């Protein structure tokens, strides 16, 4: 007899699974390079993509983290795409295949900071070996250097309000970003609509999204919540976790904060963000510059039409005023405030310091 499904569980694996190496070919060549591409497509634990246009390649770069991008820059827009490749995915290795009688193409390819240059016609064995070697090196580089960011919220829109600018900054830096939302926000409206809004917002931030199935307003800080967050941490293996602060009038927010501290006990960097329901006891000591990313944050919050239309706290001017308020304590134009639970990564562009409480701020202004 089958056991009934357990409530409040994500459909997540219990241990990390090795992801396939991702290889993208951008060319319109049907020569030996194409034979190498076909051979690689039959390898196990490889994901091989193929496009013939630079515009399609840019779209695919936005959809997946590619370990190797093999380009024939003679295609229309090929060199422009090659120049953007490191911006689109900083950890990718680039392999360029050109004809040996094109010195200008060789010079331009080298200027694009490529990792490998090969000449047509290629030796298929050498070509496939080189692609696999570059892919493995890129994967090791990503695992060594890439931050993996998990932002946890009780309801749809909590994460975007609290740390949407920070997530946009992480994504621009080439970090992997995921959002875990523990409920579908039934107390705030139609759950199907809110879930779709959450998916739209996550897509705008370049983040993966996972839902729990807890009941809005009834989230506990107990075992089930801890286990759910632990499952997400086991799968995503974050280096950074962002979650609710304890100083909050919403019981779900306080519960998620407490459960996260237990579940994320092995994560090296843990921060707590501000919510509209945070109290005056929220005293941040870490400020992240989101000045270049404020539009990313505003767009993500606007994705929640059902909430923006009913809450003045989600209007653009309020979000901007809040970011400007905290920015002045850190020397930034706009900032998101955090309290630090644990921090081992000092590479984030931020300013640390003790912010005065609102009461102290008013006194300073009056003086």
Backbone torsions as a table, in degrees:
resi	resn	phi	psi	omega
1	UNK	NA	131.3	-178.2
2	UNK	-73.4	141.6	175.6
3	UNK	-75.9	141.4	177.0
4	UNK	-65.6	149.1	-179.3
5	UNK	-63.1	140.8	178.5
6	UNK	-76.2	137.4	178.5
7	UNK	-72.5	161.8	172.7
8	UNK	59.5	39.5	178.2
9	UNK	-122.5	133.6	172.4
10	UNK	-77.9	154.0	174.2
11	UNK	-84.0	76.4	-176.1
12	UNK	-126.6	151.5	175.6
13	UNK	-72.5	159.1	-178.2
14	UNK	-92.3	-8.1	177.9
15	UNK	-145.0	152.0	-179.4
16	UNK	-59.4	139.9	176.0
17	UNK	-112.1	133.4	-178.9
18	UNK	-65.5	124.2	-178.5
19	UNK	-80.7	147.7	178.8
20	UNK	-67.1	151.5	172.5
21	UNK	-70.5	138.2	-176.6
22	UNK	-109.4	122.9	-176.2
23	UNK	-126.8	125.8	-178.6
24	UNK	-115.6	126.7	176.2
25	UNK	-105.6	130.2	179.5
26	UNK	-123.7	94.8	-179.3
27	UNK	-166.8	168.1	174.8
28	UNK	-124.3	31.6	-173.6
29	UNK	-96.0	137.1	176.8
30	UNK	-114.3	29.8	-178.5
31	UNK	-96.0	-147.5	-176.5
32	UNK	-63.8	-32.6	177.6
33	UNK	-60.5	-36.5	178.0
34	UNK	-66.4	-36.3	176.8
35	UNK	-64.0	-40.4	176.3
36	UNK	-62.9	-39.6	178.2
37	UNK	-62.6	-44.4	179.3
38	UNK	-64.4	-38.2	179.1
39	UNK	-64.1	-43.5	-179.8
40	UNK	-64.8	-32.3	-178.1
41	UNK	-66.3	-15.8	178.6
42	UNK	-93.6	-7.9	-179.3
43	UNK	-71.3	144.2	175.7
44	UNK	-76.5	151.4	178.6
45	UNK	61.2	32.1	172.4
46	UNK	-127.2	141.5	170.4
47	UNK	-116.3	117.1	-174.9
48	UNK	-112.0	124.5	175.6
49	UNK	-111.4	152.4	-178.4
50	UNK	-145.2	126.0	174.1
51	UNK	-137.0	157.8	-179.0
52	UNK	-109.4	-4.7	-177.0
53	UNK	-124.5	142.7	-179.7
54	UNK	-62.8	-35.9	-180.0
55	UNK	-63.4	-39.6	176.8
56	UNK	-67.6	-34.9	179.0
57	UNK	-64.8	-40.4	178.2
58	UNK	-62.1	-40.6	178.1
59	UNK	-63.5	-42.5	-179.0
60	UNK	-69.7	-31.4	176.8
61	UNK	-65.2	-31.0	179.7
62	UNK	-76.5	-21.4	-174.3
63	UNK	-92.2	-19.7	-172.9
64	UNK	-152.2	154.5	173.7
65	UNK	-89.4	111.6	-177.3
66	UNK	-95.6	134.0	178.7
67	UNK	-79.6	-37.4	177.3
68	UNK	-132.5	136.3	171.6
69	UNK	-119.9	111.5	179.9
70	UNK	-99.9	120.6	-169.6
71	UNK	-126.0	136.7	163.9
72	UNK	-99.4	103.1	-172.4
73	UNK	-70.4	-3.2	179.3
74	UNK	-76.2	-11.8	177.7
75	UNK	-69.4	160.0	-179.4
76	UNK	-58.4	124.4	-179.6
77	UNK	76.9	10.1	-174.7
78	UNK	-62.5	-45.4	-178.3
79	UNK	-70.5	-37.1	177.0
80	UNK	-61.8	-42.8	177.0
81	UNK	-63.3	-42.2	-179.2
82	UNK	-60.5	-38.8	179.0
83	UNK	-65.1	-31.5	-177.3
84	UNK	-86.3	-12.0	-169.4
85	UNK	-57.5	-44.9	-178.7
86	UNK	-67.9	-28.4	175.6
87	UNK	-72.1	-40.5	-178.9
88	UNK	-70.7	-33.4	-179.7
89	UNK	-155.7	94.4	-169.6
90	UNK	-65.0	-20.5	-176.7
91	UNK	-93.9	-6.4	-179.3
92	UNK	-67.4	144.2	167.5
93	UNK	-92.3	141.4	-180.0
94	UNK	-113.8	132.4	176.9
95	UNK	-120.4	128.2	-178.0
96	UNK	-116.4	134.3	177.6
97	UNK	-116.3	117.1	-178.7
98	UNK	-131.7	169.6	174.7
99	UNK	-83.9	139.3	-175.1
100	UNK	-66.9	-16.9	-179.0
101	UNK	-94.2	21.4	178.8
102	UNK	-122.2	74.4	-176.4
103	UNK	-59.5	-33.9	180.0
104	UNK	-66.8	-39.1	177.4
105	UNK	-64.9	-38.3	178.5
106	UNK	-63.7	-44.5	-179.1
107	UNK	-62.4	-43.7	-179.3
108	UNK	-67.1	-36.3	178.9
109	UNK	-65.1	-43.5	179.9
110	UNK	-63.0	-36.8	178.9
111	UNK	-65.4	-17.3	-180.0
112	UNK	-86.6	10.8	176.3
113	UNK	60.9	44.6	-179.9
114	UNK	-76.9	160.0	178.7
115	UNK	-92.3	-26.1	-174.8
116	UNK	-150.7	140.3	177.7
117	UNK	-125.2	128.2	178.1
118	UNK	-128.6	157.2	-176.0
119	UNK	-114.8	142.7	175.2
120	UNK	-82.2	144.8	-5.1
121	UNK	-76.0	144.3	-177.2
122	UNK	-91.4	154.1	168.5
123	UNK	-81.8	121.5	-172.2
124	UNK	-59.6	-44.0	-179.6
125	UNK	-61.9	-46.7	-179.2
126	UNK	-65.2	-39.5	-179.0
127	UNK	-62.3	-49.4	-178.1
128	UNK	-67.1	-39.3	177.6
129	UNK	-61.6	-41.7	-178.8
130	UNK	-65.6	-41.8	179.0
131	UNK	-61.4	-45.7	-179.5
132	UNK	-64.0	-39.8	178.6
133	UNK	-64.3	-44.6	178.4
134	UNK	-63.4	-39.3	179.9
135	UNK	-63.5	-44.1	179.7
136	UNK	-64.3	-40.4	178.8
137	UNK	-65.3	-41.5	179.0
138	UNK	-64.1	-41.3	179.3
139	UNK	-63.7	-42.4	177.8
140	UNK	-63.3	-39.7	179.6
141	UNK	-64.3	-43.0	179.2
142	UNK	-63.4	-45.6	-178.6
143	UNK	-64.7	-30.8	-179.9
144	UNK	-77.5	-38.3	-168.6
145	UNK	-110.3	-27.0	-171.5
146	UNK	-76.9	130.2	171.2
147	UNK	-76.5	146.0	176.5
148	UNK	-121.4	116.7	-166.8
149	UNK	-112.0	126.1	176.2
150	UNK	-119.1	118.0	177.4
151	UNK	-105.7	128.5	-172.7
152	UNK	-117.0	130.8	178.1
153	UNK	-137.2	154.3	179.3
154	UNK	-74.9	-36.4	-172.8
155	UNK	-134.2	159.6	171.3
156	UNK	-56.0	136.3	179.4
157	UNK	88.9	-14.2	179.2
158	UNK	-59.1	-47.0	-176.3
159	UNK	-66.5	-44.8	-177.2
160	UNK	-62.5	-38.8	178.4
161	UNK	-68.9	-44.5	-174.1
162	UNK	-76.3	-38.8	-174.7
163	UNK	-147.2	29.0	-179.8
164	UNK	-60.3	-39.8	178.0
165	UNK	-66.6	-38.9	178.1
166	UNK	-64.4	-40.8	178.5
167	UNK	-65.0	-39.5	177.0
168	UNK	-63.1	-38.8	176.7
169	UNK	-63.6	-46.0	178.1
170	UNK	-57.9	-45.6	-177.1
171	UNK	-64.2	-40.3	177.8
172	UNK	-63.4	-32.1	177.9
173	UNK	-77.3	0.4	179.3
174	UNK	88.8	11.3	-179.6
175	UNK	-81.6	152.4	175.7
176	UNK	-84.4	133.5	-173.0
177	UNK	-126.9	134.0	175.9
178	UNK	-135.0	149.4	177.0
179	UNK	-121.0	131.2	173.8
180	UNK	-114.6	115.8	178.9
181	UNK	-112.1	121.1	-168.2
182	UNK	-80.8	-19.2	176.6
183	UNK	-137.2	171.8	178.7
184	UNK	-102.8	13.0	170.7
185	UNK	67.7	44.3	-176.5
186	UNK	-62.4	-30.6	-178.5
187	UNK	-69.9	-16.6	-177.6
188	UNK	-105.9	6.9	179.3
189	UNK	145.0	-168.2	-179.2
190	UNK	-66.6	126.1	-174.1
191	UNK	-67.3	-35.6	178.6
192	UNK	-64.6	-42.5	178.8
193	UNK	-65.7	-42.4	-178.5
194	UNK	-67.8	-36.4	177.7
195	UNK	-64.5	-41.7	178.4
196	UNK	-66.6	-38.7	175.9
197	UNK	-60.7	-40.2	178.7
198	UNK	-64.0	-39.6	177.8
199	UNK	-64.7	-41.7	179.1
200	UNK	-63.4	-42.7	-179.5
201	UNK	-65.4	-42.4	179.3
202	UNK	-62.1	-40.3	178.8
203	UNK	-63.0	-38.4	178.9
204	UNK	-64.6	-31.0	179.2
205	UNK	-90.8	-2.9	-177.8
206	UNK	69.5	32.3	-175.1
207	UNK	-111.9	147.4	169.8
208	UNK	-79.0	145.4	-176.6
209	UNK	-124.7	133.8	173.4
210	UNK	-127.5	142.2	177.2
211	UNK	-111.2	142.1	161.6
212	UNK	-93.9	176.6	-179.4
213	UNK	-123.0	35.8	175.6
214	UNK	-71.8	158.0	179.3
215	UNK	-86.0	127.3	178.3
216	UNK	-55.1	134.2	-178.4
217	UNK	78.5	-5.0	-178.2
218	UNK	-122.0	20.2	178.1
219	UNK	-71.8	133.0	179.5
220	UNK	-105.2	167.4	175.6
221	UNK	-95.7	13.0	-172.3
222	UNK	-85.6	-160.3	-169.1
223	UNK	-59.3	-44.5	-175.8
224	UNK	-64.3	-40.8	179.0
225	UNK	-66.8	-43.2	178.7
226	UNK	-60.8	-45.1	-178.4
227	UNK	-63.1	-38.5	179.0
228	UNK	-63.2	-46.5	179.9
229	UNK	-67.6	-38.4	176.8
230	UNK	-60.8	-39.1	179.2
231	UNK	-62.6	-41.9	178.0
232	UNK	-64.8	-39.1	-179.6
233	UNK	-68.3	-38.9	178.4
234	UNK	-62.8	-40.4	-177.4
235	UNK	-75.9	-45.9	-172.1
236	UNK	-86.5	-22.5	178.6
237	UNK	52.8	58.1	-175.4
238	UNK	-70.8	148.3	168.9
239	UNK	-93.5	-21.4	-178.8
240	UNK	-134.1	134.6	175.0
241	UNK	-125.3	133.8	173.9
242	UNK	-117.2	133.8	-177.8
243	UNK	-148.5	178.9	179.6
244	UNK	-64.0	156.3	173.1
245	UNK	-89.9	158.4	179.5
246	UNK	-73.1	-27.3	-175.4
247	UNK	-82.6	80.0	-171.2
248	UNK	-150.5	140.9	-179.5
249	UNK	-82.3	-11.3	-178.6
250	UNK	-90.6	125.0	-175.8
251	UNK	-62.9	-35.5	178.4
252	UNK	-64.2	-40.7	-179.6
253	UNK	-63.4	-43.9	179.7
254	UNK	-64.8	-38.5	-179.6
255	UNK	-65.9	-43.4	179.5
256	UNK	-65.2	-38.4	175.9
257	UNK	-57.1	-52.5	-176.5
258	UNK	-63.5	-43.4	-179.6
259	UNK	-65.7	-37.7	-179.9
260	UNK	-64.8	-40.4	-179.1
261	UNK	-60.4	-34.6	177.2
262	UNK	-74.6	-49.7	-175.2
263	UNK	-66.0	-33.3	-175.9
264	UNK	-97.9	25.1	-176.5
265	UNK	-62.9	-21.9	179.1
266	UNK	-98.5	1.3	-179.0
267	UNK	-84.6	130.3	-172.5
268	UNK	-70.7	-22.9	-177.3
269	UNK	-132.2	116.1	-178.0
270	UNK	-132.3	129.0	-177.2
271	UNK	-131.9	153.4	177.0
272	UNK	-116.9	132.7	-176.5
273	UNK	-104.4	166.0	-179.8
274	UNK	-87.4	146.1	173.7
275	UNK	-122.2	162.6	175.3
276	UNK	-57.6	-24.4	179.8
277	UNK	-93.0	7.1	177.1
278	UNK	-64.7	149.7	-179.2
279	UNK	-93.1	175.1	178.8
280	UNK	-69.4	-8.9	176.9
281	UNK	-79.9	-9.3	175.1
282	UNK	-68.1	114.0	-176.4
283	UNK	-125.5	91.7	-177.0
284	UNK	-68.9	150.5	175.2
285	UNK	-131.3	19.0	-178.0
286	UNK	-151.6	128.3	-173.1
287	UNK	-129.6	126.8	-177.0
288	UNK	-106.9	125.6	-178.2
289	UNK	-70.2	114.9	178.4
290	UNK	-114.9	17.2	-177.4
291	UNK	-52.5	-46.4	-179.8
292	UNK	-74.1	-8.0	-171.0
293	UNK	-118.2	11.5	-176.4
294	UNK	-64.7	-35.3	178.5
295	UNK	-66.2	-35.5	175.9
296	UNK	-60.5	-43.6	-179.8
297	UNK	-65.9	-45.4	-179.4
298	UNK	-62.1	-40.5	178.8
299	UNK	-64.0	-40.2	-180.0
300	UNK	-64.9	-40.1	179.2
301	UNK	-70.1	-38.1	178.3
302	UNK	-62.6	-22.5	178.6
303	UNK	-61.5	-21.3	179.1
304	UNK	-90.5	68.5	-177.6
305	UNK	-54.7	-42.7	-174.7
306	UNK	-65.2	-24.8	-178.6
307	UNK	-95.3	-39.1	-179.6
308	UNK	-61.2	-37.9	-177.0
309	UNK	-71.9	-17.7	-176.9
310	UNK	-110.1	-10.8	-175.7
311	UNK	-126.4	118.1	176.7
312	UNK	-65.8	-20.0	-179.4
313	UNK	-70.1	-13.9	-179.3
314	UNK	-103.3	7.1	177.4
315	UNK	-71.1	151.5	-176.8
316	UNK	-53.8	-43.2	-174.5
317	UNK	-65.9	-33.3	178.0
318	UNK	-70.6	-43.2	178.2
319	UNK	-61.3	-43.9	179.5
320	UNK	-65.4	-43.9	-179.3
321	UNK	-62.8	-39.1	178.7
322	UNK	-64.3	-45.6	179.9
323	UNK	-64.7	-37.9	178.9
324	UNK	-68.8	-39.4	178.2
325	UNK	-56.2	-49.4	-178.1
326	UNK	-74.9	-28.2	-179.9
327	UNK	-61.4	-32.3	-176.1
328	UNK	-68.0	-21.9	178.3
329	UNK	-79.1	-14.5	-172.8
330	UNK	-118.8	1.4	-177.6
331	UNK	78.2	15.6	176.6
332	UNK	-105.6	159.0	172.4
333	UNK	-70.3	-47.4	-178.6
334	UNK	-134.4	137.3	-178.0
335	UNK	-146.0	154.9	168.7
336	UNK	-105.9	129.2	-177.5
337	UNK	-88.3	143.9	178.3
338	UNK	-136.6	152.0	163.1
339	UNK	-105.4	139.2	-175.3
340	UNK	-92.0	122.5	170.4
341	UNK	-87.3	-44.1	179.9
342	UNK	-158.1	139.4	-178.3
343	UNK	-148.6	122.9	174.3
344	UNK	-119.4	-10.0	-179.2
345	UNK	-100.9	111.9	-179.9
346	UNK	-99.8	9.2	-173.9
347	UNK	-83.4	-17.4	179.1
348	UNK	-63.5	137.8	177.9
349	UNK	-75.8	105.9	-176.2
350	UNK	-157.7	175.9	172.2
351	UNK	-128.0	129.7	176.5
352	UNK	-95.7	155.8	176.6
353	UNK	163.0	167.8	178.2
354	UNK	-92.7	120.1	177.7
355	UNK	-85.1	139.8	173.7
356	UNK	-66.1	151.4	175.3
357	UNK	-69.9	164.9	177.4
358	UNK	-54.4	-36.4	179.7
359	UNK	-65.0	-44.0	179.1
360	UNK	-66.4	-35.5	179.0
361	UNK	-63.3	-43.1	-179.8
362	UNK	-63.8	-38.8	179.7
363	UNK	-64.5	-42.2	-179.8
364	UNK	-63.8	-40.6	-179.7
365	UNK	-66.1	-38.1	-178.4
366	UNK	-69.7	-31.0	-178.9
367	UNK	-79.0	NA	NA
